[in-house]
Amino acid sequence: MKTLSIAGVTETTASSNIHKTGNHPLGKDDFLKILVAQLQNQDPTKPMEDTQFISQMAQFSSLEQMQNVSKTNSLQQAMMSIGNDVKADISNGSNGQELVFGRVVGVQPKGDDIYLTLDSGRQIKDSEVNTLMGPEGMLQEARNLVGKNIYLKNPNGPGHGKEVQVINEKTNTDEKGRTQIELQTSDGQAIGMKDIWNVAADTGKL
């Protein structure tokens, strides 16, 4: 199951996994391999009956159709996020967890995954998004950061950079009439939400 918080509302979508082996879904390709292996290793004196073969092929066809429908539904849901702000929590291995904020401007399927293109140019998996925000969602996120310590993104590579405290937030309107959020930090910087790596555990004053 996948749970997605949308502007204070929680939506749960059903998983498309029909069968599982261990912790991995048994997909149509796995099903076909099993069927081929059965045919190759069947007893020549007791071949698979037509009805049994037809039944297994029907199951394969049904599984394929259900997975295709699930993929189409996931793509449609991702397309509906275009134009909305999102918040994602991304694991970066030894570099820790990264918060990513941005507005979705495009959707691109890649293999079994669906990627969202943000206004910063960055692409993230739709499965990494934990909040799809309403019109005031990003502003509320910014206000919640006031008084907290945050890590900035490292300008020289992966991982976080320096720790600063957010002391104020304000909004500006750019040349295209879009609202831009600006955070003022304890070291005199004015940063955007995209410059944040994560919220520091210690939120006391620096």
N, C-alpha and C positions, 0 to 999 in steps of 0.2 A: 504494500500500500504506500501511496505517496501523499503527504499532507502539505498543503501550501497555504500560508497565511495571506489573505487578500484583504487589505484595508480593514483589519480587525475581524474578518470572517475566515473561518477555517474550512477549507474544501478538501475532501478526501476522494482520490480517484483510485479505481480498482487497478491492481497490477495485471499485466497481460500474461504472466507466467501460468502456463497450463499444467505443465508437469515440471518436477524438479529432480535433479540428481545432485546430492550434496547441497551446496548453497547456490548452485547455478541453475538457471532455467533450461529445460529441455526444449530446444527450438525445433523448427521444421527440418533443418539440416541434420540435426542429431537423430530425429525420428527416421529420416530417410536412410541414414547410415545403418541404423539398427535393422530396418526392414531389409536392406541389401544384404547385411550380414546373416540374417535369418535365411534368406534365399540361398546364399552361398554355402551355408553349413547345414542345410536341411538333409534329412535322411533320404537318399534317392529312392529307397523302397517305400517311403511314406512321404511323398511330396505334399507341400502345403495345398490344402483344398482351395478351390476357386473362391468359395464363400469367405474363407478366412482371409485370403489375399485382398479381396474386394473390401472387406470390413476394415482392414488395416489401411488401405489406400484412402478410404473414406475418412478415417480418423486423421490421416496426414493432410488431406485437403481441408478438413474443418479447422485443424490447427493453423494451417497457413493463412486461411481466411481471417481467423480471429486475430492473429498477430498483425496482419496487414491493416485490419480495422483499428487495432490499438495504436499502431504507428501513425495512422492518419489522424486519429483523435488527438494524439500527443502533439502532432504538427499544427493542428488547428488551434489547440490551446496556446501553443507558443506564439502563433501568429496574432492572437488576440492581445498579447502583451506589448505589441509594437506601439510606441508612443507613450508607454507608461514607465515610471521609475521603478527600479527593482533594487533589492538588497540581497547579496549573495554571500555565502560563507564558504570559502575555498581553502582546502588543505594544500599546503605547500611543503609537505614532508618535514624535513629538519628545520625549515624556516618558520614553521608554525601556521596558525590559521590566519587567513587574510579576509578582511571585510571589503567587499566591492560594491560601490554604489554607482548607478548610472541609469540612463534612459535607453530603452530598447529601440533601435532604429532598423533592425533587420533580423531575419531568421534564416539559418542555413543547416539543412540536414547533412550529417557526415557519418556514413556507416550506420551504426545502430544509435548514434547520439544526435541530439538536436542542439545546435549552438545559437546563442543569442548574441547579436552584435550590438554593443553599447555605443553611445554617442562619443565616447572617448576613443573608439576604434578597437577596443578590446573585445574578445569573444569569450563567452563563458557557456558552460553547459546549462541547459534549462533545469537539470536535476540539482544544480548547485544553488538555485534561487530559493530563498526561504520566505521572501516577502515581496508581493506585488503591490505597489503603493497606489493610493488614490491621489488626487490633485494636490493635497496638502501633506502627503506622506513624507516626502523628502525634507520639507521644512520642519516637520515635527521631529524627525530623526536628528536634524541639526540642533534643534532646541534641547533635545535630551542629552546632547554632548556637552553643553555649557557646564563648566565646573569640573569636568572630567579630564583626566590625563589620557592622551592618545599617543600612539606611535605613528610617525609619518612614514610614508614609503621611502625606501632607500633609493636615492637618485642614482647610485652607482651600481646597482645590481639587485638580486632577489633579497627578500627579507625586509625587516623594518629598519628605519633610521632612528633619528633622535626622538626623545620623549618630550612632549610639550603639554601645556594645559590649555583647554579651550576656555576663553574668558568671555566671548560674546559671539553672537551670530547676527548677520544682517543680509538683506536681499538687495540685489541690483538688477536692473533691466538692461540687457545687451542691445546691440544695434538692430537685432531682429525681433525685439520685443519679448524675448524670453526671459523668465525670471532666473537669476543665477544666485546661488547661496554662497555666502562668504563667511568663513570662520576666522575670528581673530584669536591669535594664540599668545601665550605668555612671553614669547620671545619676539613679539612685534610683527609676526608674519600674518598675512592674509591668505588663507588656503581654501581650496574647494573640497567637497566631499570625496572626490576622486583621489585626493592626496593622502587620505587616511589609510594606514595599514591595519590597525586594530585599536581597540580600547585597552589601555593599560589596566592591569589588575589593581594597582594602587592608585586610587583617584584622589589622593590628598594633594595639597598644594605643593608645588615645586619650590 
